[in-house]
Amino acid sequence: MIKRDFDAAAKETFDLIVVGGGIIGAGIARDAALRGLRTLIADKVDFACGTTSRSSRLIHGGLRYLKRLELGLVRQDLRERDVLLSIAPHLVHPLSFIIPVTSGRPLQRVALPFGLLLYDLLYWRKSLPSHQRLTRRETLDFEPGVEPKGLLGSYLYHDCQVPFAERLCLENVLSAAEHGATILNHAKVTEFLRDGNSVSGVVVQDQISGETYQMRARVVVNATGHWVDSVHDMLGKGSRPMVRRTKGIHLLTPQISRNAVVLFAFADSRLFFVIPWQNYSLIGTTDTDYTGDLDNVEAEAKDVTYLLKEVQSIFPNVRSGDIFYTSAGLRALAYSKSRRPGDVSRSHKLVDHEREDGIGGLVSVLGGKITAYRAVAEQTVDLVCHKLSAKAPCTTAEVPLPGAPIVPRQSLQQAANERGLTLDTVSHLASLYGSRFSQVLDILNRNPKGAQRLCPHCQDIVAQVQHAVEQEGALTIEDFLLRRSAMGLSPCQGLDALNSVASEMGRLLGWSYTEQQRQEDAYRSQAALGQRFRNAGLA
Ligand SMILES: Cc1cc2nc3c(=O)[nH]c(=O)nc-3n(C[C@H](O)[C@H](O)[C@H](O)COP(=O)(O)OP(=O)(O)OC[C@H]3O[C@@H](n4cnc5c(N)ncnc54)[C@H](O)[C@@H]3O)c2cc1C
């Protein structure tokens, strides 16, 4: 349960304060709490609101990193993929990938079989099947939407998907809370506290009340993703940038493929995906250097045109009018100047500022894919333990996340019968909350309206709002629609449920009429950004 208590936190001295509640910070907080460290995690908006909620939602070794011979990175990520399948089976699922082989690309035809063999061999203990070659006919049976002209066949291989990466992040936070961590969202770190040459804590501003608090800790970890340099700049040292920011966008369209399809762009040979996501397709991504506003990252017309043109080579019927919305996120890659964005390593890096610039008690985490978050967290907490002279082994590869294991269909059916709900609704709840779906259903005992649908075309129910507010720290409409449920990720972006969600949240959080209107307006303008390319007449 997440219970924001700034006053209590300001009275404690923590072993560790984690700044940033994306997947990396959340993983660090969970690992540290499980090892018995007194831990606080603060996010300036909400858990997973940054890049974590704007990814391709894949848990993968990263086939394309083989091109740069990053064998260690791929092996680590393939191992982590298996770890996540075991600790979070309710959130991470196997997914088949097809790589169409087309005429006129001889280099690809030679490189692919080697790459895929290497991908299989790098982590030979893997739980997913090895790749296989499909004929042209088999490819078209498996993936009928693919353009048959010039198609020679394909390769089939397997990786995983985390449809709700936001909930993977949140479950790490919930697990940290269960193990005693202090959890603060809407809590912006605005300054470092200093004790001579060491960081001794942070100043946190509650973004809801506006109050500021001093929070003390023996070690502070800066896990703020693409904000890592701006947070570090609060030391006033004006150092060189630690990360290079590159932007990636996605398009959500009606479903155009059954499997994930890997494409190589004609313009620059980059690899990108068409990914089945819920009943839609997520198409992405791009990779371009970014120097704009860190808090407002948007897709631009040139990004959308690039993806549309490239995807039309294999799926000729896709049009700009099919785009429900776009999303954009920033990678924070350990700084490298010389190469093209796509060539910069995706390996994470830990910066111990005591060694780097003589500032004790501060560690920064650069990069780190969602796939590898647990391993990145383990290395970070090992370093923190070293600094604290604490000896505690990491257990996050064995201890399941709170919503594990998968609930059998029979139990879902039973719950549906008992509560007078459809199996579809209960299955939907289990896909979000795992075994904790029963906590949502328990609310029906107290709230007779809890079983009502939040809007006619989704399975989500009113009790989820209450659960999000009471148990999961949701404080704004955005928190609920985008990061507690997945309603804001559907084609209507949750707008069809906006009034019902706003009035239920308003009731639970005691909003005035004006506050409720302000929240609704804020959500509407946020959603409008993603809809700019609907029917824009591109490509
Ligand atoms: C387009 C794209 C596609 C991707 N696809 C994949 C994929 O399929 N699979 C994969 O494994 N990886 C993928 N990645 C990479 C992955 O998404 C990121 O590496 C990962 O989400 C980064 O997590 P993070 O916690 O470091 O950063 P973030 O998720 O950005 O979190 C940083 C947090 O810090 C908080 N913060 C910032 N400043 C402050 C402050 N002053 N005080 C308090 N909090 C603060 C922010 O609010 C934010 O929540 C993709 C990345 C991009 C851009």
The ligand as an SDF file (V2000), in Angstrom:
LIG
                    3D

 53 58  0  0  0  0  0  0  0  0999 V2000
   10.9190    4.8910  -27.8130 C   0  0  0  0  0  0  0  0  0  0  0  0
   11.5470    3.9720  -26.8150 C   0  0  0  0  0  0  0  0  0  0  0  0
   11.2850    2.5980  -26.8670 C   0  0  0  0  0  0  0  0  0  0  0  0
   11.8520    1.7470  -25.9200 C   0  0  0  0  0  0  0  0  0  0  0  0
   11.5360    0.4210  -25.9620 N   0  0  0  0  0  0  0  0  0  0  0  0
   12.0370   -0.4210  -25.0380 C   0  0  0  0  0  0  0  0  0  0  0  0
   11.6500   -1.7890  -25.0340 C   0  0  0  0  0  0  0  0  0  0  0  0
   10.8420   -2.2290  -25.8430 O   0  0  0  0  0  0  0  0  0  0  0  0
   12.2040   -2.5910  -24.1020 N   0  0  0  0  0  0  0  0  0  0  0  0
   13.0960   -2.1340  -23.1820 C   0  0  0  0  0  0  0  0  0  0  0  0
   13.5770   -2.9330  -22.3940 O   0  0  0  0  0  0  0  0  0  0  0  0
   13.4630   -0.8290  -23.1340 N   0  0  0  0  0  0  0  0  0  0  0  0
   12.9370    0.0290  -24.0330 C   0  0  0  0  0  0  0  0  0  0  0  0
   13.2710    1.3500  -24.0130 N   0  0  0  0  0  0  0  0  0  0  0  0
   14.1590    1.8440  -22.9560 C   0  0  0  0  0  0  0  0  0  0  0  0
   13.3990    2.0360  -21.6550 C   0  0  0  0  0  0  0  0  0  0  0  0
   12.0810    2.4710  -21.8720 O   0  0  0  0  0  0  0  0  0  0  0  0
   14.1030    3.0490  -20.7660 C   0  0  0  0  0  0  0  0  0  0  0  0
   15.4700    2.8150  -20.7690 O   0  0  0  0  0  0  0  0  0  0  0  0
   13.5990    2.9870  -19.3400 C   0  0  0  0  0  0  0  0  0  0  0  0
   12.1950    3.0880  -19.3050 O   0  0  0  0  0  0  0  0  0  0  0  0
   14.2330    4.0910  -18.5290 C   0  0  0  0  0  0  0  0  0  0  0  0
   13.7060    4.0580  -17.2310 O   0  0  0  0  0  0  0  0  0  0  0  0
   14.1920    5.1210  -16.1670 P   0  0  0  0  0  0  0  0  0  0  0  0
   13.6110    4.7280  -14.8700 O   0  0  0  0  0  0  0  0  0  0  0  0
   15.6620    5.2750  -16.2460 O   0  0  0  0  0  0  0  0  0  0  0  0
   13.6280    6.5200  -16.6900 O   0  0  0  0  0  0  0  0  0  0  0  0
   12.1640    7.1210  -16.6510 P   0  0  0  0  0  0  0  0  0  0  0  0
   11.1220    6.1070  -16.8720 O   0  0  0  0  0  0  0  0  0  0  0  0
   12.1630    8.2930  -17.5710 O   0  0  0  0  0  0  0  0  0  0  0  0
   12.0090    7.6150  -15.1460 O   0  0  0  0  0  0  0  0  0  0  0  0
   12.6740    8.7290  -14.6320 C   0  0  0  0  0  0  0  0  0  0  0  0
   11.7850    9.3200  -13.5530 C   0  0  0  0  0  0  0  0  0  0  0  0
   12.4890   10.3490  -12.8650 O   0  0  0  0  0  0  0  0  0  0  0  0
   11.5350   11.2910  -12.4240 C   0  0  0  0  0  0  0  0  0  0  0  0
   12.2140   12.5510  -12.0940 N   0  0  0  0  0  0  0  0  0  0  0  0
   12.8640   13.3780  -12.9360 C   0  0  0  0  0  0  0  0  0  0  0  0
   13.3400   14.4540  -12.2640 N   0  0  0  0  0  0  0  0  0  0  0  0
   12.9740   14.2960  -10.9690 C   0  0  0  0  0  0  0  0  0  0  0  0
   13.1450   15.0990   -9.7950 C   0  0  0  0  0  0  0  0  0  0  0  0
   13.7780   16.2730   -9.8250 N   0  0  0  0  0  0  0  0  0  0  0  0
   12.6190   14.6380   -8.6300 N   0  0  0  0  0  0  0  0  0  0  0  0
   11.9630   13.4520   -8.5820 C   0  0  0  0  0  0  0  0  0  0  0  0
   11.7600   12.6710   -9.6860 N   0  0  0  0  0  0  0  0  0  0  0  0
   12.2650   13.0860  -10.8500 C   0  0  0  0  0  0  0  0  0  0  0  0
   10.5770   11.4010  -13.5970 C   0  0  0  0  0  0  0  0  0  0  0  0
    9.3140   11.9210  -13.2250 O   0  0  0  0  0  0  0  0  0  0  0  0
   10.5120    9.9620  -14.0830 C   0  0  0  0  0  0  0  0  0  0  0  0
    9.3860    9.2580  -13.5790 O   0  0  0  0  0  0  0  0  0  0  0  0
   12.7110    2.2570  -24.9290 C   0  0  0  0  0  0  0  0  0  0  0  0
   12.9770    3.6290  -24.8740 C   0  0  0  0  0  0  0  0  0  0  0  0
   12.3950    4.4790  -25.7960 C   0  0  0  0  0  0  0  0  0  0  0  0
   12.6500    5.9500  -25.7350 C   0  0  0  0  0  0  0  0  0  0  0  0
  1  2  1  0
  2  3  1  0
  2 52  2  0
  3  4  2  0
  4  5  1  0
  4 50  1  0
  5  6  2  0
  6  7  1  0
  6 13  1  0
  7  8  2  0
  7  9  1  0
  9 10  1  0
 10 11  2  0
 10 12  1  0
 12 13  2  0
 13 14  1  0
 14 15  1  0
 14 50  1  0
 15 16  1  0
 16 17  1  0
 16 18  1  0
 18 19  1  0
 18 20  1  0
 20 21  1  0
 20 22  1  0
 22 23  1  0
 23 24  1  0
 24 25  2  0
 24 26  1  0
 24 27  1  0
 27 28  1  0
 28 29  2  0
 28 30  1  0
 28 31  1  0
 31 32  1  0
 32 33  1  0
 33 34  1  0
 33 48  1  0
 34 35  1  0
 35 36  1  0
 35 46  1  0
 36 37  1  0
 36 45  1  0
 37 38  2  0
 38 39  1  0
 39 40  1  0
 39 45  2  0
 40 41  1  0
 40 42  2  0
 42 43  1  0
 43 44  2  0
 44 45  1  0
 46 47  1  0
 46 48  1  0
 48 49  1  0
 50 51  2  0
 51 52  1  0
 52 53  1  0
M  END
$$$$
